[in-house]
């Protein structure tokens, strides 16, 4: 990598508050394979993007991630925060739910999904599992959000806020490495998949974050609205697919 792009790259992560970068070594023989492919190509090789270092150390843990976040002031969301909401549940969970961000109840308690939407999510997990004959309770899964601080008036997180907090979300998912992820709502879907389509277009089908299957479904707060009866039925069907993939 040339010095100027490397400098800009390092400055970018410095501004995000990242203090350490960890380089993952390429697999054995990778350089030779690239060289052989370039020598055999009849046309000049296309410019290759630089291999950027990983942001996660190989021995990463949830405890290290929480310590790295610290008393975070990396973006504007910290200004109205009461408590940072990191995540909750089984650190060895086979299933992870990812929401948008904390609400008022979560901001007060420091635990994700404890308000009305959280109570509905708990019912969805436990009731659907029981009907499908799967012994599963909320504490068996892991629940977190794209952003760890409550957005003002529960607004949708801005792209830069999602990007700054996203590095910690991705580290959480990499450490837990569940068998599947359930993305609750459009914000979680955009953060994990980089897709602009709405939940209605994405739900019901499997997608992927790295090597982990991702199911997109409606956020529980959307299902609390009385006119969304069809969405409730669809969300339960989505959850059934997730539970059977993970626990069958």
C-alpha positions in Angstrom: 0.0 0.0 0.0 1.4 3.5 -0.9 2.1 5.8 2.0 -0.7 8.4 1.2 -3.7 5.9 1.1 -2.3 4.2 4.2 -2.1 7.6 6.0 -5.7 8.4 5.0 -6.9 5.0 6.1 -5.2 5.3 9.5 -6.5 8.8 10.1 -10.0 7.6 9.3 -9.9 5.0 12.0 -8.2 7.3 14.4 -11.1 9.7 14.0 -13.5 6.8 14.8 -11.7 6.3 18.1 -10.0 3.1 17.1 -6.6 2.9 18.9 -5.4 -0.5 17.7 -5.4 -2.3 14.4 -4.7 -6.0 14.0 -3.4 -7.5 10.7 -4.6 -10.9 9.7 -2.0 -12.8 7.8 -3.0 -14.1 4.3 -3.5 -17.9 4.0 -0.4 -19.9 3.1 0.3 -19.8 -0.6 -2.0 -16.8 -1.3 0.8 -14.6 -2.7 2.0 -17.3 -5.0 -1.5 -18.0 -6.3 -2.1 -14.3 -7.1 1.3 -14.1 -8.8 0.6 -17.2 -11.0 -2.8 -15.9 -11.9 -1.4 -12.5 -12.9 1.4 -14.1 -15.0 -1.1 -16.4 -16.8 -3.6 -13.6 -17.5 -3.7 -12.5 -21.2 -4.7 -9.0 -20.2 -3.0 -6.6 -17.8 -4.3 -7.3 -14.2 -6.9 -5.0 -12.8 -5.8 -2.7 -9.9 -6.3 -4.6 -6.7 -7.7 -3.1 -3.6 -5.3 -3.2 -0.6 -5.8 -5.9 2.0 -6.8 -3.9 5.0 -6.0 -5.1 8.5 -8.8 -6.6 10.6 -10.3 -4.5 13.4 -10.6 -7.6 15.7 -7.8 -9.3 17.5 -7.8 -13.1 17.2 -8.4 -13.5 20.9 -11.2 -11.0 21.1 -13.9 -11.4 23.8 -17.1 -9.6 24.7 -15.3 -8.3 27.8 -12.6 -6.7 25.6 -15.1 -5.2 23.3 -17.0 -3.6 26.2 -13.7 -2.3 27.6 -12.7 -0.8 24.3 -16.0 1.0 24.0 -15.5 2.5 27.5 -17.4 5.7 28.3 -17.8 6.3 24.6 -17.9 9.8 23.1 -17.1 8.9 19.5 -20.4 10.3 18.1 -23.1 12.7 19.0 -25.4 10.0 20.5 -23.5 10.1 23.8 -24.7 13.6 24.6 -28.2 12.5 25.7 -27.2 9.0 26.9 -28.1 7.8 30.4 -26.6 4.3 30.1 -24.7 2.6 27.3 -26.6 -0.5 26.1 -24.0 -3.1 25.1 -25.9 -6.4 24.8 -27.6 -9.1 26.9 -27.9 -12.9 26.9 -25.8 -16.0 26.4 -22.3 -15.2 25.1 -22.2 -18.6 23.5 -25.6 -18.2 21.9 -26.4 -20.0 18.7 -28.9 -17.3 17.8 -28.4 -13.5 17.9 -31.0 -10.8 17.5 -29.9 -7.4 16.3 -32.1 -4.4 16.7 -31.8 -0.7 15.9 -31.0 1.1 19.1 -32.0 1.6 22.7 -35.3 3.3 23.7 -36.1 5.1 26.9 -36.5 1.9 29.0 -33.3 0.5 27.6 -31.4 3.8 28.2 -32.6 3.8 31.8 -31.7 0.1 32.6 -28.7 -0.4 30.3 -30.3 -3.6 28.9 -31.6 -4.1 25.3 -35.2 -4.8 24.6 -36.8 -4.4 28.0 -39.6 -2.0 27.1 -42.9 -2.9 25.3 -41.1 -3.9 22.2 -38.7 -6.0 24.2 -41.5 -7.7 26.1 -43.1 -8.6 22.7 -39.8 -9.9 21.4 -39.5 -12.2 24.5 -43.0 -13.5 23.9 -42.2 -14.1 20.2 -39.0 -16.1 21.1 -40.5 -18.2 23.9 -44.0 -18.7 22.6 -42.9 -19.6 19.1 -40.2 -22.0 20.4 -42.7 -23.7 22.7 -45.2 -24.2 19.9 -42.5 -25.7 17.7 -41.3 -28.0 20.5 -38.0 -26.2 21.0 -36.8 -25.7 24.6 -35.7 -22.1 24.4 -35.9 -19.0 26.5 -34.8 -15.4 26.0 -31.7 -15.9 28.2 -30.5 -18.6 25.8 -30.1 -16.1 22.9 -28.0 -12.9 22.6 -29.6 -9.6 21.9 -27.9 -6.3 20.9 -28.4 -3.3 18.8 -26.6 -1.5 15.9 -26.0 1.6 18.1 -25.4 1.4 21.8 -26.8 4.8 22.8 -30.4 6.0 22.5 -31.0 8.3 19.5 -32.8 11.5 20.5 -36.6 11.0 20.4 -36.0 7.5 19.2 -35.0 8.7 15.7 -33.3 6.5 13.2 -29.5 6.4 13.7 -27.6 8.4 11.1 -25.2 6.6 8.8 -22.1 7.9 10.6 -23.4 6.8 13.9 -24.2 3.4 12.5 -20.7 3.2 11.1 -18.9 4.2 14.3 -20.9 1.8 16.4 -20.9 -0.9 13.7 -17.3 -1.8 14.4 -18.3 -3.0 17.9 -21.4 -4.8 16.7 -19.4 -6.7 14.1 -16.8 -7.6 16.8 -19.7 -8.9 19.0 -21.0 -11.0 16.2 -17.6 -12.3 15.3 -16.9 -13.3 18.9 -20.2 -15.1 19.4 -20.3 -16.5 15.9 -23.9 -17.7 16.1 -25.5 -20.2 13.8 -27.9 -17.5 12.6 -28.7 -13.8 13.1 -32.1 -12.3 13.1 -32.1 -8.7 12.0 -35.0 -6.8 13.5 -36.1 -3.9 11.2 -34.6 -2.0 8.4 -31.8 -0.3 10.3 -30.3 -3.7 11.4 -30.8 -5.0 7.9 -28.8 -2.1 6.4 -26.1 -2.4 8.9 -25.6 -6.1 8.4 -26.3 -6.5 4.7 -25.6 -3.1 3.2 -28.9 -3.3 1.4 -31.3 -0.3 0.8 -34.5 -2.4 0.3 -37.1 -2.3 3.0 -38.0 -5.1 5.4 -41.0 -6.1 3.2 -38.6 -6.9 0.3 -35.9 -8.6 2.4 -37.9 -10.6 4.9 -38.7 -14.3 4.5 -35.5 -15.2 2.7 -32.0 -16.0 3.9 -29.2 -13.6 3.4 -25.7 -13.6 4.9 -23.3 -11.7 7.1 -19.8 -13.1 6.4 -20.5 -16.8 6.7 -23.5 -16.5 9.0 -27.1 -16.8 7.7 -29.2 -13.7 8.3 -33.0 -13.5 8.5 -34.6 -10.1 8.3 -37.9 -9.5 9.9 -40.0 -6.7 11.4 -38.9 -4.8 14.5 -41.2 -5.6 17.4 -42.0 -1.9 17.8 -43.6 -2.0 14.3 -45.6 -5.0 15.3 -47.1 -3.2 18.3 -49.1 -0.9 16.0 -52.7 -2.2 15.8 -53.0 -2.1 12.0 -50.0 -4.4 11.4 -51.8 -7.8 11.8 -50.4 -9.3 8.6 -46.9 -8.2 9.6 -47.3 -10.0 12.9 -48.1 -13.3 11.1 -45.2 -12.8 8.8 -42.8 -12.1 11.7 -43.8 -15.3 13.4 -43.2 -17.3 10.2 -39.8 -15.7 9.9 -38.9 -16.6 13.4 -40.1 -20.2 12.9 -37.6 -20.5 10.0 -34.8 -19.1 12.2 -35.5 -21.4 15.1 -35.7 -24.6 13.0 -32.5 -23.7 11.1 -30.6 -23.1 14.4 -32.1 -25.7 16.7 -33.3 -28.6 14.6 
